[in-house]
């Protein structure tokens, strides 16, 4: 993510802004330009959801939906108190996830039907009331391009409750979207490519193992005691598909945050100098800091991981000064770094192929 400017007065704008606080201009985000434009300029149309869920994105025609809102297939029942506010928060998080897809040039288009294997769609649903057959619990997940999210996750208290129940160190709406999109792009980028599929299995493992059984074992027994040496999160240890989706989500976290660091012109040079002088990066969860080290090549993705480690040392230290949990409560082992690098190389390769064919 980056910072933006008002097209009228060049005052700073943030991604969710719909008007400029300095000159009061009504603005809309143009995903094709990755910039804001004046909403009242000729040929500029606001998304049809601008008055429904606060969408601030530009669309190509009047009364049409923007690139992000066009992906939403089902919205929550707005007759239920609080659901409109939940929908607004969900769509805002989804737009940040879609921003990353556009940033990396990843293809996506609205799903046209159940048999459309390449399309993408979102259903935002809530648990049903008792109707004689019991309650229907909506589970967040991905199925053949359809991503379902329980809108209860938009309530901080409910999300925190589930985070604690599942023993997770991190749980956000944006994290959900990035994780489920990881499943979608495994289908699009890996599944049907023999070479990539073989490389995936060499690093993440054989995904043909019984998925449902693997999840049952994970929820009954938890992750293995040494999971931090091989995985980015405990849930990653449940099955290779989940390892991929969790790693994909973290790759998006890392790259998006470092883009904002660059936009803010925050220098990591002093931290880097301290690290070179023997200051060890901060680890989380009591794991020795040495598990965070890997060989850094000047031109490879390892250099990005090194910057990320330095940033996490700073941000986690600041949070602890405020009595808050670590901003990034994870340890990146050498194995997890190899998986992140695999995704980095895959995206670079996919981007190159699309450029060559265009």
C-alpha positions in Angstrom: 0.0 0.0 0.0 1.1 3.5 -0.7 0.1 7.1 0.1 -2.0 9.1 -2.3 -2.6 12.8 -3.1 -5.7 14.9 -3.7 -6.0 15.6 -7.4 -7.1 19.1 -6.6 -4.7 20.4 -3.9 -2.2 17.5 -3.6 -3.0 17.1 0.1 -2.3 13.6 1.5 -5.1 11.0 1.0 -5.4 7.6 2.4 -6.8 4.5 0.6 -10.2 4.7 2.2 -10.7 8.5 1.7 -13.8 9.7 -0.2 -13.1 13.4 0.2 -10.2 15.6 0.9 -9.9 17.0 4.4 -8.0 20.0 3.1 -10.0 21.3 0.1 -13.3 19.3 0.6 -13.1 17.9 -2.9 -15.1 14.7 -3.5 -12.6 12.1 -4.7 -12.7 8.5 -6.0 -10.0 5.9 -6.3 -9.1 4.8 -9.9 -7.6 1.3 -9.7 -6.3 1.5 -13.2 -4.2 4.6 -12.4 -3.6 3.6 -8.8 -4.5 7.2 -8.0 -7.4 9.4 -6.8 -9.4 11.5 -9.3 -12.0 14.2 -8.8 -15.5 12.6 -8.6 -17.1 15.5 -10.5 -14.7 15.4 -13.5 -16.2 14.5 -16.8 -16.2 10.8 -17.5 -15.7 9.8 -13.9 -18.3 7.6 -12.4 -18.6 6.4 -8.8 -19.3 2.8 -7.9 -23.0 2.0 -7.5 -22.1 0.9 -3.9 -20.9 4.4 -3.0 -24.1 5.1 -1.2 -24.6 1.5 0.0 -21.3 0.5 1.7 -19.2 3.6 1.3 -17.3 2.4 -1.8 -14.8 5.0 -3.0 -13.7 3.3 -6.2 -14.2 4.6 -9.8 -16.2 2.5 -12.3 -16.3 2.6 -16.0 -20.0 3.5 -16.4 -22.8 5.1 -14.5 -24.7 2.9 -12.1 -22.1 0.2 -12.5 -19.9 -1.6 -9.9 -16.2 -1.1 -9.5 -13.7 -3.9 -10.1 -13.8 -4.9 -6.4 -17.6 -4.7 -5.8 -18.3 -6.5 -9.0 -16.7 -9.6 -7.4 -19.3 -9.6 -4.6 -22.0 -12.2 -5.3 -24.0 -12.1 -2.1 -24.2 -9.4 0.6 -25.3 -9.9 4.2 -29.0 -9.4 5.1 -29.3 -5.7 5.6 -32.5 -6.0 7.5 -30.4 -7.4 10.4 -29.2 -4.7 12.7 -25.5 -4.1 12.4 -25.1 -5.9 9.1 -24.6 -2.8 7.0 -21.8 -1.6 9.2 -20.3 -5.1 9.0 -20.6 -5.1 5.2 -18.8 -1.7 5.0 -15.9 -3.1 7.1 -15.7 -6.3 5.0 -15.7 -4.5 1.7 -13.0 -2.1 2.9 -10.8 -5.0 3.8 -11.5 -6.8 0.6 -10.4 -3.7 -1.4 -7.0 -3.8 0.3 -6.7 -7.4 -0.8 -7.8 -6.6 -4.3 -5.2 -3.7 -4.4 -2.5 -6.3 -4.0 -3.9 -8.4 -6.8 -3.7 -5.4 -9.1 -0.3 -4.4 -7.8 1.1 -7.9 -8.8 -0.8 -8.0 -12.1 -2.7 -11.1 -11.0 -5.7 -11.9 -13.3 -9.2 -11.9 -11.8 -12.7 -11.5 -13.2 -16.2 -11.9 -11.7 -17.3 -15.6 -11.6 -20.1 -16.2 -14.2 -21.3 -19.5 -12.8 -20.5 -22.6 -10.7 -18.6 -24.1 -13.7 -16.5 -21.0 -14.2 -13.2 -22.3 -12.9 -11.3 -19.1 -13.6 -13.7 -16.6 -12.1 -13.7 -15.1 -8.6 -16.6 -14.3 -6.4 -17.4 -13.5 -2.7 -20.4 -14.4 -0.6 -20.7 -12.4 2.7 -23.1 -14.3 4.9 -24.2 -14.5 8.5 -25.2 -17.4 10.7 -28.9 -18.2 10.1 -31.5 -18.1 12.9 -33.1 -21.2 14.2 -35.6 -22.5 11.6 -36.7 -25.9 12.7 -33.6 -27.7 11.4 -31.2 -26.0 13.7 -28.7 -23.2 13.3 -26.6 -22.9 10.1 -23.0 -21.9 10.9 -21.3 -20.1 8.1 -17.7 -21.1 7.7 -15.1 -18.8 6.0 -13.5 -20.7 3.1 -12.8 -21.1 -0.6 -14.5 -23.5 -3.1 -13.6 -23.3 -6.8 -13.3 -19.5 -7.0 -16.1 -18.7 -4.5 -14.8 -17.2 -1.2 -17.3 -17.2 1.6 -16.8 -15.0 4.7 -18.9 -15.0 7.9 -19.7 -11.3 8.5 -19.5 -11.9 12.2 -15.8 -11.6 11.7 -16.3 -7.9 11.1 -17.1 -7.5 14.8 -13.8 -7.1 16.7 -15.1 -8.8 19.9 -16.4 -11.9 17.9 -13.2 -12.1 15.9 -11.1 -11.9 19.1 -13.2 -14.6 20.7 -12.6 -16.9 17.8 -8.9 -16.0 17.7 -8.5 -17.1 21.3 -10.7 -20.3 20.9 -8.5 -21.4 18.0 -5.2 -20.4 19.7 -4.2 -18.0 16.9 -1.8 -15.1 17.4 -3.3 -13.1 14.5 -6.8 -12.9 13.0 -8.1 -10.0 10.8 -10.5 -9.5 8.0 -7.7 -8.7 5.6 -5.8 -11.8 6.7 -8.9 -13.9 5.9 -9.1 -12.4 2.4 -5.4 -12.9 1.7 -5.5 -16.5 3.0 -8.6 -17.5 0.9 -7.2 -15.8 -2.2 -4.1 -17.9 -1.7 -6.3 -21.0 -2.2 -7.8 -19.4 -5.3 -4.4 -18.6 -6.9 -3.0 -22.0 -6.1 -5.7 -23.3 -8.5 -4.9 -20.6 -11.0 -1.1 -20.7 -10.9 0.0 -24.1 -9.6 -2.5 -26.8 -9.9 -2.5 -27.3 -13.7 1.2 -26.5 -14.4 3.2 -29.7 -14.0 6.6 -28.0 -13.4 5.2 -25.6 -10.8 3.2 -28.3 -9.2 6.3 -30.5 -8.8 8.3 -27.6 -7.4 5.4 -26.8 -5.0 5.3 -30.4 -3.7 9.1 -30.4 -3.2 8.8 -27.5 -0.8 5.3 -27.6 0.7 4.6 -31.4 0.6 2.1 -33.6 -1.2 -1.4 -32.0 -1.1 -3.1 -35.2 -2.3 -3.1 -36.4 1.3 -6.6 -36.5 2.8 -7.4 -32.9 3.5 -10.5 -33.4 5.7 -8.6 -36.0 7.8 -5.6 -33.7 8.1 -7.8 -30.9 9.5 -9.5 -33.3 11.9 -6.2 -34.3 13.3 -5.0 -30.7 13.5 -8.1 -29.5 15.5 -7.9 -32.5 17.8 -4.2 -32.6 18.4 -2.9 -29.2 17.3 0.4 -28.5 15.5 3.5 -30.5 16.2 5.7 -29.2 19.0 8.5 -28.0 16.6 6.1 -26.4 14.0 7.9 -23.0 14.1 11.0 -24.5 12.6 9.1 -25.4 9.4 6.0 -23.3 9.1 4.9 -19.6 9.2 2.0 -20.4 11.5 0.6 -23.3 13.5 -2.3 -23.7 11.1 0.2 -24.1 8.2 1.2 -27.4 9.7 -2.3 -28.9 9.1 -1.9 -29.6 5.4 0.2 -28.4 2.4 -2.8 -26.5 1.0 -3.1 -24.5 4.3 0.7 -24.1 4.4 0.6 -22.5 0.9 -2.4 -20.2 1.8 -0.9 -19.0 5.0 2.5 -18.4 3.3 0.7 -16.5 0.5 -1.1 -14.3 3.0 2.2 -13.5 4.8 3.8 -12.7 1.5 1.0 -10.2 0.9 1.4 -8.8 4.4 5.1 -8.3 4.0 5.1 -6.7 0.5 2.2 -4.5 1.2 3.6 -3.2 4.5 7.1 -2.6 3.0 5.5 -0.6 0.2 4.0 1.7 2.8 7.3 2.0 4.6 8.8 3.2 1.3 5.9 5.6 0.8 6.4 7.1 4.2 10.2 7.3 3.5 11.0 5.5 6.7 14.6 4.5 6.7 15.7 1.2 8.1 19.4 2.1 7.6 20.1 2.7 11.3 18.4 -0.6 12.3 20.4 -2.3 9.5 23.6 -0.8 10.8 22.8 -2.0 14.3 22.1 -5.5 13.1 25.4 -5.6 11.2 27.1 -4.5 14.4 25.8 -7.6 16.2 22.3 -6.5 17.4 20.1 -9.5 17.0 16.6 -9.1 15.5 13.7 -9.7 17.9 12.0 -13.1 17.8 8.5 -13.8 19.0 7.0 -16.4 21.3 10.2 -17.1 23.1 11.9 -18.6 20.1 15.7 -17.9 19.9 16.4 -15.0 17.6 18.9 -17.0 15.7 16.0 -18.8 14.0 15.3 -15.6 12.2 18.6 -15.5 10.4 19.3 -16.6 6.9 21.9 -15.9 4.2 21.1 -12.7 2.4 22.0 -12.2 -1.2 22.2 -8.6 -2.4 19.8 -9.0 -5.3 17.4 -11.8 -4.1 14.2 -11.8 -2.1 16.3 -12.6 1.0 17.1 -8.9 1.1 13.4 -8.1 1.4 13.1 -10.6 4.2 16.0 -9.0 6.0 14.3 -5.6 5.8 11.1 -7.2 7.1 12.9 -8.6 10.1 14.4 -5.2 10.9 11.0 -3.5 10.6 9.4 -6.2 12.8 12.0 -5.6 15.5 11.1 -1.9 15.5 7.3 -2.3 15.3 7.2 -5.0 17.9 9.3 -3.0 20.3 7.1 0.0 19.9 4.0 -2.1 20.6 5.5 -3.5 23.7 6.2 0.0 25.0 2.4 0.6 24.6 1.5 -2.6 26.4 0.2 -4.1 23.1 0.8 -7.5 21.5 3.5 -7.7 18.9 2.4 -6.3 15.5 3.9 -9.3 13.8 3.9 -12.2 16.3 5.5 -14.7 14.0 8.9 -16.3 13.4 10.2 -16.7 9.9 12.4 -19.8 9.9 14.7 -20.8 7.0 12.0 -23.2 5.8 9.3 -20.6 5.9 11.7 -18.2 4.1 12.2 -20.7 1.4 8.4 -21.0 0.9 8.0 -17.2 0.8 10.8 -17.1 -1.8 8.9 -19.7 -3.9 5.8 -17.5 -4.0 7.9 -14.4 -4.8 9.6 -16.2 -7.7 6.3 -17.6 -8.9 4.7 -14.2 -9.0 7.7 -12.8 -10.8 7.5 -15.6 -13.4 3.8 -15.2 -13.8 4.1 -11.5 -14.3 6.8 -12.0 -16.9 4.8 -14.5 -18.8 1.8 -12.2 -18.9 3.9 -9.3 -20.1 5.4 -11.4 -22.9 2.0 -12.6 -24.1 0.4 -9.1 -24.1 
